[in-house]
């Protein structure tokens, strides 16, 4: 038995819209989306850094998760900027990836900076 799997362009589930183009449109036209996108920039950048360093070390998400005592899904969420990891998790990640974790708090421009550096083991 054969099934006809042909679709026209309007109904073909295999055709995806251009993600970058859609993102640009959302940022241009949807103020609420743009505000949330900007508010989560640091999480996205951090997640990308974790992903980049994990791949440089040739670790799978599961391997990294096992090494720091968390789940593979948690690593996925961190790498995609969808998690709010604790400082303890951040320190374990940095240590396992061979990085130093630096946290810097600044009250306001012109005021003294308070900084903490947690060196990798």
N, C-alpha and C positions, 0 to 999 in steps of 0.2 A: 504494500500500500504506500502510495506516495502522497505527500501533502504539499500543496502549492505554498511556498514561503515567499512569494514576491509581493512587494508593497510599492505603492507610489511614494514619492518623497514626503507627502504630508502625513502618512501613517507608518512609515518605516521606523520601528523602534531602534534600529541600529544607527540611525542618523542623530547625532548629538549637535546641539548648538555650540558655537565657539565659546568656551568658558571665559576666556580673557575678554572677549567682546562683551559678553553678558555682564561680567564684573564691572567693566568700565561704564556700561550703561547704568547699572545699579548705583555706582558711586556718583555718577553725574545727576541722576534723577531722583534718588530716594534718600532724603536727608537722614531719616532714622537709621537706615542701613549704613550710610556713610559714617555717622557718629559711632555706631557699634564697631564698624571696621577699624576706625582710627583708635578707639578705646582698647582694642585687642591686638594692636600692632606689636607690642612687646612680647606677648605670648606667642604670636606667630613667628617672630624673629628668633625667640629662644628655641621654639620647637624645631625650626629649620636648622639651627646650630646643633642641636642634639642629633637630628637625623644625619647631618653632614658628618659629624664626628663618629657616630655609630657606624656609618658606611665605610669611613676611612679605616676603622678597626675591623672591618668585615664581620660585624656582629649582627645577628638577626634581632628583631625586637624581642623575641622570646629569650634569647641568650642574655641580652642586656637586662631584661626584667628579672630573670633568675639571679643574676649577679647582684642586683641591688634590692632584691626582696620585694618585688611588686609583680603585677600581672602584665602580660603582653599587651592587653587592651589599654592599660594605663600608659604604657610607652607610646602606643598609637595616638592616644588622646593628647599627650604632651607634645609629640612631634607635629600634630595638626593644630596646635594652639587652642585646644578645647579643654584643657585641664588647668587647674590651679594647684600645682604641686606645693607641698610644704617645704620649708627651708631644709628640713632633714632629707627629703627626697632630692631636692636640688643638690645638696652636698654629696649625697651618695652617687648621683648621676655624674657630677663633676669629677669625683674621685675615680669612678670606673672608666670615665672617658679620658682620664689623664689631664684634666683641666683644673684650674683654680676657680672657685666660686667667689665672685666679688659682689658685694651688696653695698650700694651707696645711697644714702638718704641726704637730700638737700632740702632745707626748710624753704628757702626762697632765694632767688638770685641775690648775690651780695652777702648772704649769711654764711657762716662757717659750715663746712661739709662734715658729716659724720660718716666714716667708712669702716667696713669690716671686710677682711680678706680671709677666706678659709682655704689654706693651701691644700693641694692634692696630696694624698699620702704617698 
